Amino acid sequence: MINAKEAANAAIEYLKSFYSNAKNIMLEEVELSEEKKSWSITISFENVDPEDKKPSTIITRIYKIFRIDNTSGQVIAMKSKDYK
């Protein structure tokens, strides 16, 4: 079994492998499933384009939900979460 911190770290590392330009990564939510088989981890970040030199660019946060296997610590799923 893994703990919440290990699950969050797994989610963040997985995120970085897909979004190499992710900045200001924040842990938003952590939840262990009722059957204790997986963790649900919500991470937010800013995906900054390194080529964009305009200071007036509006940066929005992107939210992703990760499901982490509680036994292996492997990421099972990554989904978008829309906060509007």
C-alpha positions as a Markdown table, in Angstrom:
| # | Residue | x | y | z |
|---|---|---|---|---|
| 1 | Met | 0.0 | 0.0 | 0.0 |
| 2 | Ile | 1.2 | 3.5 | -0.7 |
| 3 | Asn | 0.4 | 6.7 | 1.2 |
| 4 | Ala | -1.2 | 9.9 | -0.1 |
| 5 | Lys | 2.2 | 11.6 | -0.5 |
| 6 | Glu | 3.5 | 8.8 | -2.6 |
| 7 | Ala | 0.3 | 8.8 | -4.8 |
| 8 | Ala | 0.6 | 12.6 | -5.3 |
| 9 | Asn | 4.3 | 12.3 | -6.3 |
| 10 | Ala | 3.4 | 9.5 | -8.8 |
| 11 | Ala | 0.8 | 11.8 | -10.3 |
| 12 | Ile | 3.1 | 14.8 | -10.5 |
| 13 | Glu | 5.9 | 12.7 | -12.2 |
| 14 | Tyr | 3.4 | 11.3 | -14.7 |
| 15 | Leu | 2.1 | 14.8 | -15.4 |
| 16 | Lys | 5.6 | 16.0 | -16.1 |
| 17 | Ser | 6.3 | 13.2 | -18.5 |
| 18 | Phe | 3.4 | 14.5 | -20.7 |
| 19 | Tyr | 3.6 | 18.2 | -20.0 |
| 20 | Ser | 7.3 | 19.2 | -20.0 |
| 21 | Asn | 6.4 | 22.9 | -19.9 |
| 22 | Ala | 4.2 | 22.5 | -16.8 |
| 23 | Lys | 4.9 | 25.3 | -14.3 |
| 24 | Asn | 3.5 | 26.2 | -10.9 |
| 25 | Ile | 2.3 | 22.6 | -10.2 |
| 26 | Met | -0.1 | 22.4 | -7.3 |
| 27 | Leu | -1.7 | 19.6 | -5.5 |
| 28 | Glu | -5.5 | 20.3 | -5.3 |
| 29 | Glu | -7.3 | 17.2 | -4.0 |
| 30 | Val | -6.4 | 13.8 | -2.6 |
| 31 | Glu | -8.9 | 11.0 | -2.0 |
| 32 | Leu | -8.6 | 7.3 | -1.2 |
| 33 | Ser | -11.4 | 5.2 | -2.8 |
| 34 | Glu | -14.0 | 3.7 | -0.5 |
| 35 | Glu | -12.7 | 0.2 | -1.3 |
| 36 | Lys | -9.1 | 1.5 | -0.7 |
| 37 | Lys | -7.9 | 0.2 | -4.1 |
| 38 | Ser | -6.9 | 3.5 | -5.6 |
| 39 | Trp | -6.1 | 7.2 | -5.0 |
| 40 | Ser | -7.8 | 10.0 | -6.8 |
| 41 | Ile | -5.3 | 12.9 | -7.1 |
| 42 | Thr | -6.2 | 16.3 | -8.6 |
| 43 | Ile | -3.2 | 18.4 | -9.8 |
| 44 | Ser | -3.3 | 21.9 | -11.4 |
| 45 | Phe | -0.6 | 23.6 | -13.4 |
| 46 | Glu | 0.2 | 26.2 | -16.0 |
| 47 | Asn | 1.3 | 24.9 | -19.3 |
| 48 | Val | 3.6 | 27.7 | -20.5 |
| 49 | Asp | 4.9 | 27.9 | -24.1 |
| 50 | Pro | 8.6 | 28.6 | -23.9 |
| 51 | Glu | 8.4 | 30.3 | -27.3 |
| 52 | Asp | 5.8 | 32.8 | -26.1 |
| 53 | Lys | 7.7 | 36.0 | -25.1 |
| 54 | Lys | 4.6 | 38.3 | -24.7 |
| 55 | Pro | 4.3 | 39.5 | -21.1 |
| 56 | Ser | 0.6 | 40.1 | -21.5 |
| 57 | Thr | -0.3 | 36.5 | -22.2 |
| 58 | Ile | -3.1 | 35.3 | -19.9 |
| 59 | Ile | -2.1 | 32.1 | -18.2 |
| 60 | Thr | -4.9 | 29.7 | -17.2 |
| 61 | Arg | -4.7 | 26.8 | -14.9 |
| 62 | Ile | -5.2 | 23.3 | -16.2 |
| 63 | Tyr | -6.6 | 20.6 | -13.9 |
| 64 | Lys | -6.0 | 16.9 | -14.2 |
| 65 | Ile | -7.4 | 14.0 | -12.2 |
| 66 | Phe | -5.1 | 11.0 | -11.7 |
| 67 | Arg | -6.1 | 7.6 | -10.5 |
| 68 | Ile | -3.2 | 5.8 | -8.8 |
| 69 | Asp | -3.3 | 2.1 | -7.9 |
| 70 | Asn | -2.9 | 1.8 | -4.1 |
| 71 | Thr | -0.8 | -1.4 | -4.3 |
| 72 | Ser | 1.6 | -0.7 | -7.1 |
| 73 | Gly | 1.7 | 3.1 | -7.1 |
| 74 | Gln | 1.2 | 3.1 | -10.9 |
| 75 | Val | -1.0 | 5.6 | -12.7 |
| 76 | Ile | -4.1 | 4.0 | -13.9 |
| 77 | Ala | -5.8 | 7.0 | -15.5 |
| 78 | Met | -5.4 | 10.7 | -16.3 |
| 79 | Lys | -8.5 | 12.8 | -17.0 |
| 80 | Ser | -9.2 | 16.5 | -17.5 |
| 81 | Lys | -11.2 | 18.3 | -14.9 |
| 82 | Asp | -13.1 | 21.4 | -15.9 |
| 83 | Tyr | -13.4 | 24.2 | -13.4 |
| 84 | Lys | -15.8 | 26.9 | -14.8 |
